[in-house]
Amino acid sequence: MLTSVHHSTTFDWSAFGTGFHFRPALAPLYGSVPLTTGMPIPNPFILTGTEYAYTPRTWGDQRALNAERKKVEKIIRKNAKIKVVTE
C-alpha cells in the first residue's frame, strides 16, 4: 500500500511492518549532455539497418520517383551508342 507521496519523485511504501522509501535520482537522457567533444553520437537507424517511417503519401511519391528514374534510364540505354576502337 502506498502511504504517501511527497513530491513527484519520492514514494514511501509500507506493508507487513516493513517500509520502503523510493527516491530515484533522475539521470539525464543519453545524448542530452555532451560527455566528449568532437565525437558524434551514432545513428541507431544506420547501425541496425532500420528505415525511417514514411507516410502513405511519401511512399507513393517515392514509387512515382523510382518509376520516373526507370523511364529515364531506359531512354538513356536506348540512345546510348558504344564505340569500340581497336588498335
JOHU-V818092 format. One record per backbone hydrogen bond with DSSP energy under -0.5 kcal/mol. CO is the residue of the C=O (numbers start at 1). NH is the residue of the N-H. If there is no record, write none. Layout:
CO NH
CO NH
//
This chain:
1 3
1 14
4 12
7 10
9 24
10 6
10 7
11 22
12 3
12 4
13 20
15 18
18 15
20 13
20 22
21 23
22 11
24 26
25 27
29 32
29 33
33 35
38 40
42 44
43 47
44 48
45 49
45 50
55 59
56 60
57 61
58 62
59 63
60 64
61 65
62 66
63 67
64 68
65 69
66 70
67 71
68 72
69 73
70 74
71 75
72 76
73 77
74 78
75 79
76 80
81 83
82 84
83 85
84 86
//
